[in-house]
Amino acid sequence: MSTAESGRATYPLTRMRRMRRDAFSRRLMRENHLSPDDLIYPVFVVEGENRREPVPSMPGVARLSIDLLVKEARTAWELGIPAMALFPVTPPEAKSEDARESYNPDGLAQRAVQSLKSALPELGVITDVALDPFTTHGQDGLTDASGYVLNDETVAVLVRQALSHAAAGADVVAPSDMMDGRIAAVRSALEASGHIHTRILAYSAKYASSFYGPFRDAVGSAANLAGGNKYSYQMDPANSDEALHEVSLDLAEGADMVMIKPGMPYLDIVRRVKDRFGAPTFVYQVSGEYAMLKAASQNGWLDERAVVLEALLGMKRAGADGILTYYALDAARWLAD
């Protein structure tokens, strides 16, 4: 027997590369698939008409007036994206210490919801329930004289905000504030007001991350925060078990879906949450993640399409059922190709 024949005879029978050789077999054994059905498109909304304001720290992203928002929503819907998430940009004169503009029935977010549901009734509309766009200090809640964010007093305002969104027609309210007990309070208020079909997407594991900078620029809260931080209510990036506790509480309080934020640096949390609870689990590819991918691509250091789709697929592989991403339109187009 020749040396070559002897080598073949003793070679392992399993060759993993056989199934990787051709596109058809790679497709047949692919474990995870990314589609427009997995995408949620976050959009910044401003007052005015025919107004588009580019966000300098997020190239390709703009703040849109409601009329342009509706046009953007039509594009998203035609691309197969099932839902949009709204983030209002509050004019400085409408901000206050008590964040009363947050529950104004004629407020920017409320009018945006009404316009979207009127134009595209089947599009899912998700609203942010948090006070940072409406406070003069940029925190997600009401504060005491020392600047500490008050929990129960904040929850009372969040309830009013969530009810105003539901009354405007929001399909999903998404408390992103990380106050204790706010999911139970919002759920009870929705039920008592007859909004039994309004879903709650709880930002259950929202970390005190350094990846939020461009978002705060976009909504105009960075200047108000003025070097402050949110460590007393958002989660410590070092913690993982704590996230499971937070998710457990929110589900028990009536959340329909849970969110992990940010995305890529916290995919271990996504996996643990999905494995433990099996509940609808969402992840937010936040502004800093978007800005890094965009900047590297614009500099020619990365292939934008390839790395974005890889990053989004990685979130799916980690267990995410849905992904909030500023790349939603581009990703849907790329997937269609």
C-alpha positions in Angstrom: 0.0 0.0 0.0 1.4 3.4 -1.0 1.9 6.2 1.6 -0.9 8.2 -0.1 -3.3 5.3 0.1 -2.3 4.6 3.7 -2.9 8.3 4.6 -6.4 8.3 3.0 -7.3 5.1 4.8 -6.5 6.5 8.2 -7.9 10.0 7.6 -11.0 10.8 9.8 -14.2 10.0 8.0 -15.8 13.3 8.9 -14.5 16.3 6.8 -16.3 19.4 8.1 -15.2 21.3 4.9 -17.3 19.0 2.6 -20.5 21.0 3.6 -18.7 24.3 3.2 -17.5 23.6 -0.3 -20.5 24.9 -2.3 -23.0 27.6 -1.9 -26.0 25.2 -2.0 -24.8 23.1 0.9 -23.8 26.1 2.9 -27.3 27.4 2.4 -28.9 24.1 3.4 -27.2 23.9 6.7 -27.3 27.6 7.6 -28.5 27.8 11.2 -29.5 31.5 11.4 -31.1 33.8 8.9 -31.4 37.5 8.8 -34.4 39.2 7.1 -36.2 42.5 7.1 -38.7 40.9 9.6 -35.9 41.1 12.2 -35.4 44.8 11.9 -36.9 47.8 13.8 -36.0 51.2 12.4 -35.3 54.0 15.0 -36.0 57.5 13.8 -35.5 61.0 15.4 -38.5 63.3 15.0 -38.4 67.2 15.0 -41.0 69.9 14.8 -41.7 71.7 11.5 -42.4 70.8 8.0 -40.2 69.5 5.2 -37.3 69.5 7.7 -34.4 67.2 7.6 -31.4 67.8 9.9 -28.4 65.6 9.5 -26.9 64.3 12.7 -23.1 65.0 12.4 -22.0 62.2 14.7 -24.2 59.7 12.8 -23.5 60.1 9.0 -26.5 59.1 7.0 -29.0 59.7 9.9 -31.2 62.7 10.1 -33.8 64.2 12.3 -37.1 64.3 10.4 -40.3 66.4 10.6 -43.5 64.4 10.7 -44.3 64.8 7.0 -40.9 63.4 6.1 -41.2 60.8 8.8 -44.3 59.4 7.1 -42.5 59.3 3.7 -39.6 57.4 5.4 -42.0 55.1 7.0 -43.5 54.2 3.6 -40.1 53.3 2.4 -39.4 51.1 5.4 -42.8 49.4 5.0 -42.2 48.7 1.3 -38.8 47.2 2.2 -40.6 44.8 4.6 -39.6 46.4 7.9 -42.4 45.7 10.3 -41.9 48.4 12.9 -40.4 51.9 13.6 -39.3 53.3 16.9 -39.8 57.0 17.5 -37.5 59.4 19.4 -38.7 63.0 19.7 -36.3 65.9 19.7 -37.8 68.4 22.2 -37.2 72.1 21.6 -35.3 73.7 24.5 -38.3 75.9 25.4 -40.5 72.9 25.9 -38.1 71.2 28.4 -38.7 71.5 32.2 -37.7 70.0 35.5 -41.0 68.1 35.7 -40.9 66.9 32.1 -44.6 67.8 31.6 -44.2 67.9 27.8 -43.6 64.2 27.8 -47.4 63.5 28.4 -48.8 66.4 26.3 -51.5 64.8 24.2 -50.6 67.3 21.4 -46.8 66.7 21.9 -44.4 65.8 19.1 -44.3 62.1 19.8 -48.1 61.8 20.1 -48.7 63.7 16.8 -46.1 61.6 15.1 -47.8 58.4 16.2 -51.2 59.6 15.0 -49.7 60.5 11.6 -48.0 57.2 11.2 -51.0 55.1 12.2 -53.2 57.1 9.9 -50.9 56.7 6.9 -49.7 53.2 7.6 -52.0 51.4 10.0 -50.3 48.1 9.7 -46.8 49.5 10.5 -45.8 48.8 14.1 -45.2 52.0 16.0 -43.0 51.8 19.1 -42.6 54.9 21.4 -39.8 55.6 23.8 -41.1 56.1 27.4 -38.4 58.1 29.2 -38.0 61.6 30.4 -34.5 62.6 29.2 -35.7 64.4 26.0 -38.0 66.5 28.2 -35.9 67.4 31.2 -33.7 70.5 31.6 -31.0 68.4 33.2 -31.0 65.5 30.7 -31.7 62.7 33.2 -34.3 60.1 32.6 -36.4 61.1 35.6 -37.2 63.8 38.1 -34.5 64.8 40.5 -34.2 66.0 44.0 -32.1 69.0 45.2 -28.9 66.9 45.1 -29.5 65.8 41.5 -30.4 62.2 42.5 -33.1 60.7 40.2 -36.2 60.0 42.1 -37.7 56.6 41.4 -41.4 56.6 42.4 -42.0 60.2 41.4 -40.5 59.5 38.0 -42.7 56.4 37.5 -45.8 58.5 38.0 -44.8 60.7 35.1 -43.8 57.7 33.0 -47.3 56.3 33.4 -48.8 59.5 32.2 -46.4 59.5 29.2 -47.2 55.9 28.3 -50.9 56.5 28.5 -50.7 59.5 26.2 -48.8 57.3 23.7 -51.3 54.5 23.9 -54.2 57.0 23.4 -52.4 58.4 20.3 -52.4 54.9 18.8 -48.9 53.5 19.7 -48.7 49.7 19.3 -45.8 49.4 21.7 -44.6 51.5 24.6 -41.0 51.0 25.4 -39.9 52.2 28.9 -36.2 52.8 28.6 -35.6 54.6 31.9 -34.6 51.7 34.2 -36.7 52.9 37.1 -37.8 50.2 39.5 -41.4 49.0 39.3 -42.3 51.1 36.2 -43.4 48.1 34.1 -46.0 47.0 36.7 -47.2 50.6 37.0 -47.5 51.1 33.2 -49.2 47.7 32.7 -51.8 48.4 35.4 -52.5 51.8 34.0 -52.9 50.5 30.5 -55.3 47.8 31.6 -57.3 50.2 33.7 -57.6 52.6 30.8 -58.8 49.9 28.4 -55.5 49.7 26.4 -55.4 46.0 26.8 -53.7 45.4 23.4 -50.8 47.9 23.9 -47.6 46.0 24.2 -44.7 46.8 26.5 -41.2 46.5 25.3 -39.2 46.8 28.5 -35.6 48.0 28.3 -34.8 45.5 31.0 -31.0 45.4 30.7 -30.0 48.9 29.7 -26.4 49.5 30.6 -24.7 52.7 31.6 -22.7 52.5 28.4 -20.3 54.9 26.7 -21.7 54.0 23.3 -24.7 56.3 23.6 -23.0 59.6 22.8 -24.2 60.2 19.2 -27.8 59.4 20.3 -27.7 62.1 23.0 -26.4 64.5 20.4 -29.3 63.6 18.1 -32.1 64.1 20.7 -30.4 67.1 22.2 -29.9 65.8 25.7 -26.1 65.7 25.7 -25.8 69.5 26.5 -28.5 69.2 29.2 -26.7 66.3 30.9 -23.5 68.5 30.9 -21.0 65.8 32.0 -23.4 64.1 34.3 -24.0 60.3 34.3 -26.7 57.8 34.7 -24.9 55.3 36.9 -27.5 55.3 39.7 -30.1 53.7 37.5 -28.6 52.2 34.4 -26.8 48.9 34.8 -23.1 48.5 35.5 -21.3 47.1 32.4 -19.5 44.6 34.6 -22.7 42.8 35.6 -24.4 39.8 34.0 -26.4 38.0 36.7 -28.1 41.3 37.5 -29.5 41.5 34.0 -31.3 38.2 34.5 -32.8 39.6 37.7 -34.0 42.7 35.9 -35.5 40.7 33.0 -37.3 38.4 35.5 -38.8 41.3 37.3 -40.0 43.0 34.1 -41.6 39.9 32.7 -43.4 39.2 36.0 -44.6 42.8 36.0 -46.2 42.4 32.6 -43.6 43.1 29.9 -44.4 41.5 26.6 -40.8 41.8 25.2 -37.5 42.7 26.7 -34.6 44.7 25.4 -30.8 44.5 25.9 -28.9 47.7 25.2 -26.3 48.2 23.7 -25.9 45.4 21.2 -22.6 43.9 20.2 -20.7 44.4 23.5 -23.6 42.7 25.3 -24.4 39.6 23.2 -23.5 37.4 26.1 -26.5 39.0 27.9 -28.8 38.4 24.9 -27.8 34.7 24.9 -28.3 34.3 28.7 -31.7 36.0 28.6 -33.0 34.0 25.6 -31.8 30.7 27.1 -33.2 31.5 30.6 -36.6 33.0 29.7 -37.4 32.2 26.1 -39.4 35.4 25.9 -39.3 37.8 22.9 -35.9 39.3 23.2 -34.7 42.4 21.4 -31.4 44.1 21.1 -30.4 47.7 20.2 -27.5 48.3 17.9 -26.9 51.7 19.4 -25.6 55.0 18.0 -22.0 54.4 18.9 -22.0 51.0 17.2 -23.5 52.6 14.1 -21.0 55.5 14.1 -18.0 53.2 14.4 -19.1 51.0 11.5 -20.0 54.0 9.4 -16.7 55.8 10.1 -14.5 52.8 9.4 -16.4 52.2 6.2 -16.2 55.8 5.0 -12.4 55.6 5.6 -12.2 52.5 3.4 -11.1 50.3 6.3 -14.1 48.0 6.3 -16.6 46.8 3.7 -19.8 48.4 5.1 -22.3 46.0 3.7 -20.4 43.0 4.7 -19.6 44.1 8.3 -23.1 45.5 9.0 -24.9 42.3 7.9 -22.3 40.2 9.8 -22.9 42.3 12.9 -26.7 42.0 12.6 -26.5 38.2 12.0 -24.3 37.9 15.1 -27.1 39.5 17.1 -29.6 37.0 15.6 -27.2 34.1 16.4 -27.0 35.3 20.0 -30.7 34.9 20.4 -32.3 38.2 19.4 -35.8 38.1 17.9 -35.6 41.7 16.7 -32.9 44.3 16.3 -33.2 48.1 16.5 -30.7 49.5 14.0 -30.1 52.7 12.2 -29.0 50.5 9.3 -32.5 49.1 8.9 -33.2 50.6 5.5 -29.8 49.8 4.1 -29.8 46.3 5.6 -33.3 45.6 4.1 -32.1 46.7 0.7 -28.9 44.6 0.9 -30.9 41.6 1.9 -33.2 42.1 -1.0 -30.2 42.0 -3.3 
